[in-house]
Structure formats: C-alpha cells, structure tokens
Amino acid sequence: MHPNALLELCAELVDSLLLFDKPADALVSDFFRANKSLGQRERHTIAETAYAVLRQRPMLQHLAQSGRGPMARRLAILAWAGNEAFLRGALKEEEQQWLKQVGSIDRAKLPEKLRHNLPDWLVEPLKARLGEEQFWQLADAVNTAAPLDLRVNLLKAKREDVQAALKDKGFNSTPTPYSPWGLRLEGKPALQKLDVFTSGQVEVQDEGSQLLSLLTEAKRGEMVVDFCAGAGGKTLALGAAMRNTGRLYAFDVSGHRLDKLKPRLARSGLSNVYPVQISNERDDRIKRLAGKIDRVLVDAPCSGLGTLRRNPDLKWRQSPDSVKELHDKQVAILNSAARLLKPGGRLVYATCSLLDAENEAVAQVFAEAHPDFTLQPAQEVLAHAQVDAEQAKALSDNGYLRLWPHRHHSDGFFAAVWERKK
Ligand SMILES: C[S@@+](CC[C@H](N)C(=O)[O-])C[C@H]1O[C@@H](n2cnc3c(N)ncnc32)[C@H](O)[C@@H]1O
C-alpha cells in the first residue's frame, strides 16, 4: 500500500475514534471489517497509531495546532506507530518541515496536563491516593501498551508444557509473577490459529483477572455464581478451578456478552457452567437460589479505568457523573448478590477501576449494612490460594487486593473478600 494511503486510513480511524460515541475496540474492529484487504503489519500500524492518539490526546492536540491540513492527519503523523521511513514517504515537504520543528520541542517542559494526558477530574483523586511520585509513574504506565497474558487451562495442560509448545512455534513467554496459571508473552503474536488456543489449553486473560478468580477459590463440587460473567473470562477460570464438577452459574444482564462465552466454553472442555441471562440484579431466579451458594464473584460493571493501557478511550468517555452512577449500581448489585450465599460462603467484590469511589467506598457501604459478613484479608486468601506469601503481601492494601499498572504490571484491579458468618 502507498504510504499516503496508509496514513489517510490512520487519519480516518482517528477521526471516528475522537467522536467517542462507541468503544474504541469496537470501532477498530468495525474499521478492519470494512477494510478487509489490509495486511497484519498495516493493521498494526493503524491500530497503534490511533491508540497513541487516544493515549496522548491533550499533548498531541496541542502540538498539532501549529500544523496545516486536516487535524486527524496531523494527529496521525505525530502519533505514527509504524516505520519512520515509510511515514516520510507519505509526507509533503511542508509536513516534513513541520514534523521536524515539532520534534525539537522539549515535551518535558510542557504544562503538567499535557504531560500526564489525563482528564482534570481524574488527577485529583489519583494524586490524593498515590502521592505525586507514584501518580506520575501511573500516568506513564497507563500510557503504554499492555503485554499479552495467557491463562493456562489446568484441566487440559500444565503451564510449563504450554510454555514449551509456544516456544516450539517461536513465541517466547515467561510465567506471570503472581498468578500460578499465567504466561506473559513477548510481543503480540496472533494466537487464534495455534493448537494451544484452538484446543482450549489457553485463554487470553490479564494476570490481574486471574488473581480475582484465585481469590474466589472455587472448589470441586461447589455451587458457585459468577454474577457479572460477561463473556466469561473469569467463569472459565472458576470452572477449571472446580475441576469441571459442581455447578457454576454465569449470570449477566447482557445476552450478547453471554453468547460470546459459548465458543470459549466449547474450547475449554467445561460442562459445569450454566449461563443465565438475568433481567437485573433483583431477578426472581436469584431469589430462588438465595442462601444456597458457596461462592459468589461480583466482577461489577465499572469505569474500566484500570484498563487504560488497553482501553485509553475510557478516560475520555467516563466522567464524575458516570462514576457516581456506577457506584450506586455496584452497591445495588453487591447487596443483591450477597443474598445468594450460604452461611460460611464467600463473597468477592471486584472491579477494574482505579478509583476509591468504585472500590473501597463500595466495600465500606456494603460492610456497614452487612454485619453478618466478615472481611477476609486479601493477603491471607491469596497466600492460601497458591500465591507466594511475600508476593501476596505486595498485592494487598488495607485488607483489600489492589493492583496497579505501575507497580504490578497488570491492569488496575480492586477486590474485597467476605465470609458470611456461620
Ligand atoms: C466487568 S464486566 C464482566 C467481565 C467478565 N466477568 C469477564 O471476566 O470477562 C461487568 C459485566 O456486568 C454486567 N452487568 C451490568 N449490570 C448487571 C447487573 N445488574 N447484574 C448482572 N450483571 C450486570 C455487564 O453486562 C458486564 O458484562
């Protein structure tokens, strides 16, 4: 493809992403579906360039002001994630001059908000929580791309065997530092056609998500509910931990998301999973199971701000109002899910948010209203669930699990674990 044609495609995608009317990953998929002839490398350049614009939008929009021509093209030039010589082939003489001039600007001297590239409303709570130094580490960490983590399905394979099979195909990986189920891949190989993937030996899953399933510690023969199962990333991990025995209900209000679980279930070899579309958290089917369940995982709908490495658009699509609404929804879901538990049963509340409002604040509201639930220190639960005791300590904060991209190199996660008193 001619360099200018590729640059124009980048600009077209940037234009549509900056409308923020749909999630970026869905827009990118639609874009590639509409441009089927693109090769792997071209897709990589287009997607990475567009995501770089989302990550550094304030900085790039500021720098782009000095240029000429359509704004989306200027942004794509500044964020270009492909081969540099190839880009030069796309640029007019005046664009080359402009790019050189922009390149000479010392970005470290620009105002703070152009350097952290976060919306104002997020800065204050994150600085209050982390302090100045860690805030900047976090800002850097969320503005870089995430690695690709796999969870090995221990029903079908051992971690070291999958690692060896990947190596045979030329893909290097290392065991994840905290999760005993995980492998972290070097680069971003296309996995869909590999045997280890098609035969259900691995699923793509961030290490943090694996730790949430570990915290649930679902066991053989138990009755377990994954209350917000979505496409079932955590359901699959829970089902494997149950060794394909007992009963695992996968609830979600979205039938569309539950449909995506089906092919994954087929690959996984699990037959203990029962997907159920519920109308809301007060659905009658939940009432019928009240007091009968051993473990409930509530992987609540949240702002997703812990996944900014993968979903940088979320920082521009969320707002203080949406976070407030989510907080209320999270409390309602957690209250309802808690009714399912037997005495002695375990409740895990989790989000992939960085904000106290969706995490500690929700856990606190729940704890105050439920004296019949006792908080289980995350550190102890993790150590019991095969995570090295020292590492378990590094993952916990005030009795909760707290994962941060800049410290743990996973997505940002929160989890609280309670036991219903006997
Ligand atoms: C964080 S996502 C779940 C991701 C999933 N657990 C996984 O590991 O792939 C939150 C899910 O909550 C679902 N949800 C939203 N409101 C709900 C409700 N009232 N009851 C149950 N699920 C709900 C959403 O449809 C979404 O799939």
The ligand as an SDF file (V2000), in Angstrom:
LIG
                    3D

 27 29  0  0  0  0  0  0  0  0999 V2000
  -16.5440   -6.1360   34.2690 C   0  0  0  0  0  0  0  0  0  0  0  0
  -17.7200   -6.7930   33.2070 S   0  0  0  0  0  0  0  0  0  0  0  0
  -17.5610   -8.5230   33.4510 C   0  0  0  0  0  0  0  0  0  0  0  0
  -16.3500   -9.1600   32.8050 C   0  0  0  0  0  0  0  0  0  0  0  0
  -16.3290  -10.6660   32.9680 C   0  0  0  0  0  0  0  0  0  0  0  0
  -16.5020  -11.0780   34.3320 N   0  0  0  0  0  0  0  0  0  0  0  0
  -15.0410  -11.2730   32.4270 C   0  0  0  0  0  0  0  0  0  0  0  0
  -14.2030  -11.7240   33.2120 O   0  0  0  0  0  0  0  0  0  0  0  0
  -14.8820  -11.3030   31.2060 O   0  0  0  0  0  0  0  0  0  0  0  0
  -19.2240   -6.4290   34.0180 C   0  0  0  0  0  0  0  0  0  0  0  0
  -20.4440   -7.1420   33.4800 C   0  0  0  0  0  0  0  0  0  0  0  0
  -21.5520   -6.8070   34.3280 O   0  0  0  0  0  0  0  0  0  0  0  0
  -22.7060   -6.9210   33.5460 C   0  0  0  0  0  0  0  0  0  0  0  0
  -23.8010   -6.2740   34.2870 N   0  0  0  0  0  0  0  0  0  0  0  0
  -24.2030   -4.9870   34.2810 C   0  0  0  0  0  0  0  0  0  0  0  0
  -25.2490   -4.8060   35.1210 N   0  0  0  0  0  0  0  0  0  0  0  0
  -25.5040   -6.0030   35.6920 C   0  0  0  0  0  0  0  0  0  0  0  0
  -26.4630   -6.4670   36.6360 C   0  0  0  0  0  0  0  0  0  0  0  0
  -27.3610   -5.6400   37.1640 N   0  0  0  0  0  0  0  0  0  0  0  0
  -26.4400   -7.7590   37.0040 N   0  0  0  0  0  0  0  0  0  0  0  0
  -25.5360   -8.6220   36.4650 C   0  0  0  0  0  0  0  0  0  0  0  0
  -24.5950   -8.2450   35.5380 N   0  0  0  0  0  0  0  0  0  0  0  0
  -24.5920   -6.9590   35.1660 C   0  0  0  0  0  0  0  0  0  0  0  0
  -22.3120   -6.2840   32.2340 C   0  0  0  0  0  0  0  0  0  0  0  0
  -23.1570   -6.7040   31.1890 O   0  0  0  0  0  0  0  0  0  0  0  0
  -20.8660   -6.7830   32.0800 C   0  0  0  0  0  0  0  0  0  0  0  0
  -20.8130   -7.9330   31.2800 O   0  0  0  0  0  0  0  0  0  0  0  0
  1  2  1  0
  2  3  1  0
  2 10  1  0
  3  4  1  0
  4  5  1  0
  5  6  1  0
  5  7  1  0
  7  8  2  0
  7  9  1  0
 10 11  1  0
 11 12  1  0
 11 26  1  0
 12 13  1  0
 13 14  1  0
 13 24  1  0
 14 15  1  0
 14 23  1  0
 15 16  2  0
 16 17  1  0
 17 18  1  0
 17 23  2  0
 18 19  1  0
 18 20  2  0
 20 21  1  0
 21 22  2  0
 22 23  1  0
 24 25  1  0
 24 26  1  0
 26 27  1  0
M  CHG  2   2   1   9  -1
M  END
$$$$
